[in-house]
Amino acid sequence: MLRLGYKLCIALTLLANTGWAGQRVTSDYRDYQIRLSTWRPAGTAAAGVLVPVRINNGAVLRLVLDSGASDITLSASAARKLGLEIVAETHLSGFGEGRGATAQIARADSVAVGDLQFADCVVRVLPGNPTREADGIIGMKFFEAFRIHLDASARELNLQAYANRDNGPEGTADHLLFVKAKVNGNDEGLFLVDTGSAVTSLASDVQWPCAMKGTTTNLSGVSGALPEARHLAPVSLEIDGRKLVERDPVVLNLEAISRRNGVKVAGILGYSVLSRTRVTFSYREGRVELGSR
């Protein structure tokens, strides 16, 4: 979880996948279309999209759709209203200079997203509220049983059933997906695709062909403050031949993400870029594509 300034939460959780084997789709296995709403914390531009979710037949929750997260993460107040039974605790680590945070793990008997229903799902509970003016986060990988098509500008999430649901490969165990991107037509690097991050960022240890604006930005994460975060001049990103311009990127220390994933992570594609193109996620194939339905 990154926090921008004192107002805007960027839902980059980078939480470990628990591997809870019990989660399953209990409604008909078919295509589903889910209407989304815009997540716009007070005083900020649009920072993401919200999914309407009901847990254990409770009231509808508004959860930030986050491809940088795995399962469902709720604020403590939302979890209390549901009366969830806590079954374990876990330590979360991520961006920042501190020690991280302790979360509780609960089991939900049912999760409903419109007509789509699941049973036996993991729910993490964080102290406080990790996402201002939302009830928590739902990881994109929560919908891994489907090919996922996100059109943020149209506020639509389309879930496409696989023709061979039971015969396909198991898919990636990780919840993070990456694409290769060229910056300003020059150096190419591996970028994390993260719908839960409001901004797009570049790694601070790469000599990028773009200029610093010279101003810092107040970012913090699960593990504390990120004093090294700075603004960059606008950059052009080329991904599979498609060019997108990021007008206000930031530079961050991404070494911890690189270590966790065993690859050099050059940057993060956030909602500021992803909201301007259709994105397709396939966790079965371990792939993400931009500009496709």
N, C-alpha and C positions, 0 to 999 in steps of 0.2 A: 504494500500500500504506500503510495506516494502522496504527499500533501503539498499543494502549491500555495504559498502564502499562508494566510490564516483562514482562508475561506474555501478554497477549492481542493477537494480530495481527488486524487488520481488513482483509480482502482487498479494499480499494478501490484497484485498481491504476491505472485510468484510462490504460491504455496505448494508444498509437496503433496503428491497424490497419495491418498491413503490406501488405494487398492481395495476398497470395500467391495467385495465380490457380489454382494447381494442385490445391488441396484438393478432393476429391470423395468422394461416397458410393460404396463398391464392393460393399456387400451389397445385398440386395433393397430396393427403395424401397417401404416399407410402414410401418405404425404400429409403434412400439417402446415398451415399458415398462421403465424402468430403476429398480432399487431403490437408494435412497440410504441413507447412514448419517449420524448427527449429528456435526458437528464441535464438539467440546467441549474446547478446550485446558485443560490442568491448572489447577485453581483458578478456573475461570470457568463461567458459564452457557453454554448452547448458543449458538454464534456463527455457525453456518451448516450447510450440508449438504455431504457428500462424495460424489463420483462415483467408482466403480471403473473405472480406465482401464488398458489395456495398450498400451504403445508398442513397436513392432518385436518383438512376441511376447515381451516381457520379463515380469517379475513384475508383479502387479497393483499399481498406484499409487492412492493416495487423494488426490484433487484437490478443492479447495474450488470449488463451483459459484458463479461470480461474474459477474453481469450488468453489473458495472462494468469488466470486462476483455474482451479480444477473443479471443485464441487460447489456447494452453496455455503456462503458465509453470512451470518446474520449479526446485527447489533444485539447487544445484551437485552435491550428493552423489547425488541421484536421477539426474541427467543422466550423471554419470560411470559409474554402474552400467550404463546403457544403451549406453554407447559411442557417443553421438551425434556426428556430424561437424559442427563449427561452420563456418558459411559466411559469417557477417558479424557485426558488432557494431552496437548501437544505444544511444542515450542515452535514458533514461526520465526524464520529469519528472512531478511531481505535487505533492501537498501538502507543505508544509514550507518552511523558510527556507534550506536548503542548495542544493547544485548538482544533486541528483538522483543517479541511479545508472547505471552502464554494464551492459548486458545483452548476452549473446551470442545469436545466432540460429542454430538448427540446423534440419535437415529430417528429418522422420520418414517412413519409407517407409509405415508402417501405424500406425493408431490404432484400437483396438477398445474399445467400451463395450458390454459384453454381446455380443449378436449383431450389433450395429450396427458396421460397419467403414468406415473412411476410409483414403484414400491420399494421399501427398504433402502432409503437414501441417507448418505452422510450429510450432516449439517454441522458446520463449525460455528462457534459462538465467540465473538471477540468482545472484550470489555469496551464500553462506550459505543460510539457509532462510527464505523469505518468509512461510511459514505454519507456526507451531509445531504439531507433532504431525500434520502433513499433508505430502505430498510436493510440493505446489505448487497451482496454480490452473488451472481450465478455464473459459474464458469462455462465457457463455450463447450468444453469437453463433456459437460453434463448431458449434452445431446449427441454424443458420439455414435449412437446407434443409427444415426441418419447422416446423409450428406447435407451440410448446412450452408444455406445461401443467405447472406446478410446484405440487405440494402438499407443502410442507415438513413439515407436521404428520404426514402419512401417510408421509413419506419416499419419495415417488414423483415421478419425472420421466416424463411421458408425451409422446412425440413423435408428432405426427399428420401423416401424409403429405398433402401438398396434392393435390387431384384433378387439377390441371393443372400438374404439376411443371415442365414445360418451357415453358409458355406464359405464366406469370405475370410480373409486373414484377420488375425486378432487386432491388428492396428498398433499404433504407438502407445507405449505405456506412459509416456510423458504428456503433459497437457500443453506444452509450449511448441509452437510451430514457427518456422523461419522461412524467409525468402531472401534471395540475393538481390541487392540493389546497388546501382552505380550512383555516386554523388557528383553532381555537376559534370556528368559525362566522363569522369575519370575513375578514381579508385572504386572497386566493387567490394562489398562486404556483406556479411550475413546479418539480417535484421529480424528481430523478434516482432511478430505481428500481435499487437496488444490493443484490443478494442477498449479495454478498461483504462488505458492511459490517455489523458486528455491531450497531451503534447507528444510530439515526435522528438526523439533525442538521438545524438551521435556520441560515440565513445570518446572520452577525453584523451585516451592514449593513442589515437590515430591522427596523423597529420592530414586533416581534411583540406580540400581546395576551396575553403570558404573563410570569411573573415569573422572574427569575434566582434560583437557589438560593444563589448567592454562592460556590460552590466550584469550583475548577478541576479539570481532569482531564488526565492525562499522556498526550497523543496525539502521535504522530510519523508522518511519511509518507515516501514515496520521497525527498523532498528535505529531510528533516530534521524538527526539532521544530515543534510547533504550540502555542506558549505561550498563545495567546488562547482555547483551548478551555475552555468553561465549561458546567456543568450548568444545565438549565432545570427549572422545575416541569413536571408532566405537562401534555400538550397533547392536544386532540381534533383529529383529522385527518378531513376529509370529502372523499372521492374518488368522483366519479360517484354521489353520493347515499349512499355507504356510509361509516359512521363507524367509525374505529379510534382507540383511545387509546394514545398513547406515554407510558409512565410515567416514563421517565428519558432525555429527549432531551438533546442537547448543542448548543451554538452554536459554529459554526466560520466562519472566513473562507473563503468559496466564490468569491471574485472570480476566481481563476485558472480555475476550471471555466467560469464565465460567459464569460470572454474567449475560451477555446478553442472554445466552442460557439456564440458569437455570440448568446446569449440570457441573460436574467437568471435564474440558478438560485437559487431560494429555499430549497432544502433537499435532503436526501437521505433517501429511504425505505430504511432498512436492514433487516437480518434480524429485528430485534426486532419490527417491524411485519409484514413480509412472511411471517413464519412462521405468522401467525395467519389467513391468507386464501389462497385459491388464486389463482395469478397466471398469466396467459397472455401469452406473448411471440410476436409475429409480426414478424420482421425484414423479411419480404417487404413487409409493409404499413407498417412503421415504427411499430407500435403495441404498447402493453402495456395489459392490462385486469386489474383486481383483482376477486376474487369470482367468477370464471368458471372452468369446467373446461377 
